[in-house]
Structures are given as structure tokens and as C-alpha cells.
């Protein structure tokens, strides 16, 4: 069974005030932290979808085929469509974001192995029953993912098929913490875990 990985990295960081993917956590840019987390998992194919040259260049060097998104202003759906197109021929694809600095490879393996055991399900990382990212979709959803538009992503597909969703508990609740604003870079930000609309 072959599973791919799509790293979504085309956002403009409006709430952050600039390209947050370049922001550093513990001395490492967010996009590089994400690539390091996913690299050890034996995906059949890895791509990074972005419009930012540093991200695309790093992806090429770190095992993520670069996919340029010229329509990033449309919203996340444009990246999902491009990522889905790059996953055709596989049995499933995991869609991930770059702004979860404390995500662990251990949790990614939880999702990866769960799909291998039960490939009918959409598998999503969670904490105490609350869905978050990343999300792994079986290939029979590629058509719906390819038809998305606007600034809503795979959550639309999940909402249409709740009976297919299964949750995988993260190794630690901090893994569901994302970076939206500069203040979130502070360990004392006090921000609650945020669930994303992949």
C-alpha cells in the first residue's frame, strides 16, 4: 500500500504579519521543522506546495518534490488541488501544514500505521476527541479534494463523510498547537490548541 505526503506551505501569514513559515522556533524555521518531522516516515511520495522560493528550494533538497502554487491567493483549496494531483496513483495521501512546531514523528507514524491497517477511513490527528491536522485521505476522496475551491480545504470533505472519519490521539496535546500570530511564538502565549481547516 502506497501513501503520499503533501506539505501545504503557500499561505501568506496575514494574521502573522509576514511569511510565518520563515519564523523560527528553537532556532529552526517552521517549514524546516515540518519537513524534518515528516522525512523519517516511509511515504511513497512527498511534495511541498508553496509559492515561496526558500520553501520550494529546501523541499527539493530534503526529499519533498517542489510544487509551485501560482494561485495561492485563492486560499488553501488551490494548494490541496495541486497536492492531490501529485498524489494520483497512490492509495492515500496525508495532508499537513507547516505551523505546528511541536508535532512529533511518533504521531505521524500513528496515523500512517492506522491507515495501513484500515485504509477505508479518513485518519486525523486529535486530542481528546477534537480533530486537528494532519489528515490522511484514502484515494477514493481524491476526486472531491480536486474539486475544492476557495479558502476551505479538506474539512469540507470530512463534513460530507463523517462516517468515514477516525481519530488518532496525538502523543502530546501540545502537538495540536499552531502558530497564527507573532505572540504565539512565545512559550508564555497561553494560546489554546487550535484546530485547523485543512
LUMKOL-862543 format. One record per residue (C-alpha): residue number from 1; residue in three letters; x, y, z. Coordinates in pm, 1 decimal, always signed. Example, Ala and Ser with C-alpha at 12.3 -4.5 7.8 and 13.67 -1.06 7.14 Angstrom:
<nodes>
NODE  seq  type      east     north        up
NODE    1   ALA   +1230.0    -450.0    +780.0
NODE    2   SER   +1367.0    -106.0    +714.0
</nodes>
This chain:
<nodes>
NODE  seq  type      east     north        up
NODE    1   UNK      +0.0      +0.0      +0.0
NODE    2   UNK    +143.9    +334.5    -107.1
NODE    3   UNK     +81.3    +656.3     +86.1
NODE    4   UNK    +200.0   +1003.9      -5.1
NODE    5   UNK    +257.7   +1323.7    +191.0
NODE    6   UNK    +150.5   +1674.3     +87.6
NODE    7   UNK    +302.0   +1959.5    +285.2
NODE    8   UNK     +86.1   +2271.3    +243.6
NODE    9   UNK    +311.4   +2576.9    +262.1
NODE   10   UNK    +167.7   +2850.6     +41.2
NODE   11   UNK      -0.3   +3076.3    +298.2
NODE   12   UNK     +68.1   +3447.9    +324.5
NODE   13   UNK     +57.6   +3466.9    +704.5
NODE   14   UNK    -191.2   +3756.8    +711.4
NODE   15   UNK    -256.2   +3729.7   +1084.6
NODE   16   UNK    +115.0   +3684.4   +1149.8
NODE   17   UNK    +202.1   +3998.5    +954.5
NODE   18   UNK    +453.2   +3837.2    +716.9
NODE   19   UNK    +556.7   +3495.3    +590.7
NODE   20   UNK    +532.3   +3297.6    +913.2
NODE   21   UNK    +687.7   +2989.3    +753.5
NODE   22   UNK   +1023.9   +3164.7    +787.0
NODE   23   UNK    +967.4   +3233.3   +1157.3
NODE   24   UNK   +1196.7   +3034.6   +1383.0
NODE   25   UNK   +1106.9   +2813.2   +1677.1
NODE   26   UNK   +1407.1   +2697.8   +1878.4
NODE   27   UNK   +1630.0   +2833.8   +1602.2
NODE   28   UNK   +1469.5   +2644.2   +1312.8
NODE   29   UNK   +1222.8   +2791.1   +1057.2
NODE   30   UNK    +873.4   +2645.5   +1077.5
NODE   31   UNK    +884.9   +2493.8    +730.4
NODE   32   UNK   +1212.1   +2312.1    +804.4
NODE   33   UNK   +1076.0   +2179.8   +1133.3
NODE   34   UNK    +780.2   +2036.7    +942.9
NODE   35   UNK    +998.7   +1874.2    +679.6
NODE   36   UNK   +1215.8   +1718.1    +949.5
NODE   37   UNK    +909.3   +1566.6   +1120.4
NODE   38   UNK    +773.4   +1402.2    +807.3
NODE   39   UNK   +1102.1   +1294.4    +648.0
NODE   40   UNK   +1151.1    +972.6    +855.3
NODE   41   UNK    +809.2    +831.0    +765.6
NODE   42   UNK    +826.9    +589.5    +466.7
NODE   43   UNK    +595.1    +776.9    +233.6
NODE   44   UNK    +594.1    +660.1    -127.1
NODE   45   UNK    +599.2   +1023.2    -242.8
NODE   46   UNK    +645.6   +1361.4     -73.7
NODE   47   UNK    +563.8   +1705.5    -213.9
NODE   48   UNK    +564.2   +2056.9     -74.2
NODE   49   UNK    +316.4   +2302.3    -226.4
NODE   50   UNK    +425.8   +2663.0    -193.1
NODE   51   UNK    +481.2   +2994.5    -368.6
NODE   52   UNK    +782.0   +3081.5    -152.4
NODE   53   UNK   +1122.6   +3018.1    -311.1
NODE   54   UNK   +1307.7   +2930.6     +13.8
NODE   55   UNK   +1045.3   +2666.1     +95.8
NODE   56   UNK   +1047.4   +2512.7    -251.7
NODE   57   UNK   +1427.1   +2507.3    -261.5
NODE   58   UNK   +1450.9   +2343.7     +80.7
NODE   59   UNK   +1189.8   +2088.8     -20.2
NODE   60   UNK   +1391.8   +1984.8    -322.7
NODE   61   UNK   +1696.6   +1934.9    -101.1
NODE   62   UNK   +1510.9   +1747.0    +173.7
NODE   63   UNK   +1313.0   +1496.3     -29.2
NODE   64   UNK    +994.1   +1692.5     -98.9
NODE   65   UNK    +923.9   +1747.2    -467.9
NODE   66   UNK    +850.7   +2120.5    -505.0
NODE   67   UNK    +511.1   +2216.4    -647.4
NODE   68   UNK    +468.6   +2585.9    -722.1
NODE   69   UNK    +128.8   +2736.3    -636.7
NODE   70   UNK     +59.7   +3038.1    -857.5
NODE   71   UNK    -295.0   +3070.9    -722.3
NODE   72   UNK    -220.6   +3084.5    -350.8
NODE   73   UNK    -433.0   +3397.8    -305.0
NODE   74   UNK    -741.1   +3186.7    -375.4
NODE   75   UNK    -696.1   +3010.4     -43.7
NODE   76   UNK    -594.5   +2670.5     +80.4
NODE   77   UNK    -805.3   +2480.9    -172.0
NODE   78   UNK    -563.3   +2572.6    -450.8
NODE   79   UNK    -281.0   +2400.7    -262.9
NODE   80   UNK    -497.7   +2098.9    -185.0
NODE   81   UNK    -583.0   +2058.1    -553.3
NODE   82   UNK    -218.1   +2076.2    -658.2
NODE   83   UNK    -114.2   +1836.4    -384.5
NODE   84   UNK    -387.2   +1590.8    -476.8
NODE   85   UNK    -280.6   +1595.5    -841.3
NODE   86   UNK     +69.9   +1499.0    -731.1
NODE   87   UNK     -66.4   +1201.1    -534.6
NODE   88   UNK    -254.6   +1029.6    -817.2
NODE   89   UNK    -183.6    +658.3    -841.3
NODE   90   UNK    -128.9    +617.8    -466.4
NODE   91   UNK    -362.4    +453.2    -214.8
NODE   92   UNK    -386.0    +756.9     +10.2
NODE   93   UNK    -235.3   +1093.7     +90.7
NODE   94   UNK    -158.7   +1272.1    +413.5
NODE   95   UNK    -212.4   +1649.3    +404.7
NODE   96   UNK     -10.6   +1852.1    +652.1
NODE   97   UNK     +53.6   +2214.6    +745.1
NODE   98   UNK    +380.0   +2378.7    +849.3
NODE   99   UNK    +274.5   +2581.4   +1152.4
NODE  100   UNK    +261.8   +2303.7   +1414.2
NODE  101   UNK    +611.4   +2337.9   +1561.5
NODE  102   UNK    +569.6   +2070.0   +1828.2
NODE  103   UNK    +429.4   +1793.7   +1609.9
NODE  104   UNK    +615.6   +1465.5   +1652.9
NODE  105   UNK    +716.0   +1198.1   +1405.4
NODE  106   UNK    +572.6    +948.5   +1653.2
NODE  107   UNK    +222.7   +1087.6   +1599.0
NODE  108   UNK    +266.9   +1079.9   +1222.0
NODE  109   UNK    +352.3    +711.5   +1246.1
NODE  110   UNK     +31.4    +660.0   +1447.5
NODE  111   UNK    -171.4    +796.9   +1154.9
NODE  112   UNK     +37.3    +621.9    +889.7
NODE  113   UNK      +8.6    +280.7   +1056.5
NODE  114   UNK    -362.7    +326.4   +1131.5
NODE  115   UNK    -429.1    +382.6    +763.3
NODE  116   UNK    -224.5     +76.7    +668.7
NODE  117   UNK    -444.1    -132.1    +899.8
NODE  118   UNK    -773.4     +27.8    +794.3
NODE  119   UNK    -747.8    +212.5    +462.0
NODE  120   UNK   -1122.6    +275.7    +432.5
NODE  121   UNK   -1104.7    +552.4    +692.3
NODE  122   UNK   -1001.4    +915.7    +682.7
NODE  123   UNK    -746.8    +937.6    +963.9
NODE  124   UNK    -688.1   +1264.4   +1152.3
NODE  125   UNK    -468.7   +1360.2   +1445.7
NODE  126   UNK    -666.3   +1465.4   +1751.4
NODE  127   UNK    -659.9   +1536.2   +2119.7
NODE  128   UNK    -942.2   +1427.3   +2349.9
NODE  129   UNK   -1177.4   +1380.7   +2057.4
NODE  130   UNK   -1107.6   +1713.3   +1887.1
NODE  131   UNK    -993.0   +1680.3   +1527.2
NODE  132   UNK    -679.7   +1856.6   +1409.0
NODE  133   UNK    -408.0   +1819.3   +1146.1
NODE  134   UNK    -260.0   +1631.9    +970.0
NODE  135   UNK    -528.1   +1430.0    +790.4
NODE  136   UNK    -480.3   +1120.9    +573.4
NODE  137   UNK    -737.2   +1064.2    +297.4
NODE  138   UNK    -791.9    +738.8    +107.0
NODE  139   UNK    -758.6    +768.1    -270.5
NODE  140   UNK   -1133.8    +745.6    -330.8
NODE  141   UNK   -1156.1   +1101.8    -195.7
NODE  142   UNK    -906.0   +1243.6    -443.6
NODE  143   UNK   -1187.8   +1345.9    -677.1
NODE  144   UNK   -1359.3   +1554.8    -408.8
NODE  145   UNK   -1031.1   +1706.5    -295.4
NODE  146   UNK    -952.7   +1801.8    -654.8
NODE  147   UNK   -1285.8   +1985.7    -681.4
NODE  148   UNK   -1238.4   +2211.4    -376.1
NODE  149   UNK   -1233.0   +2588.1    -414.1
NODE  150   UNK   -1183.0   +2896.9    -200.2
NODE  151   UNK   -1030.3   +2914.9    +144.6
NODE  152   UNK   -1168.6   +2592.9    +286.4
NODE  153   UNK    -986.9   +2269.4    +244.7
NODE  154   UNK   -1033.2   +1904.9    +327.1
NODE  155   UNK   -1262.1   +1979.1    +620.2
NODE  156   UNK   -1542.2   +2016.2    +365.5
NODE  157   UNK   -1485.3   +1658.6    +252.2
NODE  158   UNK   -1474.7   +1531.3    +609.0
NODE  159   UNK   -1804.1   +1706.0    +689.9
NODE  160   UNK   -1970.0   +1530.2    +396.5
NODE  161   UNK   -1847.7   +1188.9    +511.4
NODE  162   UNK   -1845.7   +1183.7    +894.8
NODE  163   UNK   -1892.5    +806.7    +896.1
NODE  164   UNK   -1550.6    +766.0    +734.1
NODE  165   UNK   -1357.7    +972.8    +990.1
NODE  166   UNK   -1142.4    +808.7   +1257.4
NODE  167   UNK    -926.4    +997.1   +1505.8
NODE  168   UNK    -574.6    +917.6   +1620.2
NODE  169   UNK    -475.5   +1056.8   +1958.2
NODE  170   UNK    -158.9   +1267.4   +1947.5
NODE  171   UNK    +133.9   +1168.6   +2165.2
NODE  172   UNK    +101.2   +1504.9   +2346.6
NODE  173   UNK    -163.0   +1782.7   +2343.4
NODE  174   UNK     +98.9   +2043.4   +2253.8
NODE  175   UNK    +124.4   +1888.9   +1908.4
NODE  176   UNK    -208.5   +2049.0   +1812.8
NODE  177   UNK     -77.8   +2397.2   +1887.2
NODE  178   UNK     -35.3   +2614.0   +1579.3
NODE  179   UNK    +130.4   +2947.7   +1510.8
NODE  180   UNK    -110.8   +3217.7   +1392.8
NODE  181   UNK     +37.9   +3538.9   +1530.9
NODE  182   UNK    +380.7   +3655.8   +1641.0
NODE  183   UNK    +271.1   +3629.8   +2003.5
NODE  184   UNK    +222.1   +3256.1   +1957.4
NODE  185   UNK    +598.7   +3217.0   +1925.0
NODE  186   UNK    +628.9   +3295.2   +2294.0
NODE  187   UNK    +614.0   +2991.9   +2525.4
NODE  188   UNK    +404.2   +3205.7   +2758.1
NODE  189   UNK    +143.3   +3293.0   +2495.5
NODE  190   UNK    -123.6   +3088.6   +2674.3
NODE  191   UNK    -292.6   +3012.3   +2344.9
NODE  192   UNK    -530.8   +2719.0   +2342.0
NODE  193   UNK    -480.3   +2436.7   +2098.9
NODE  194   UNK    -623.6   +2540.3   +1766.0
NODE  195   UNK    -784.2   +2306.5   +1515.1
NODE  196   UNK    -717.7   +2389.6   +1153.3
NODE  197   UNK    -934.9   +2379.9    +843.2
NODE  198   UNK    -702.8   +2176.9    +624.1
</nodes>
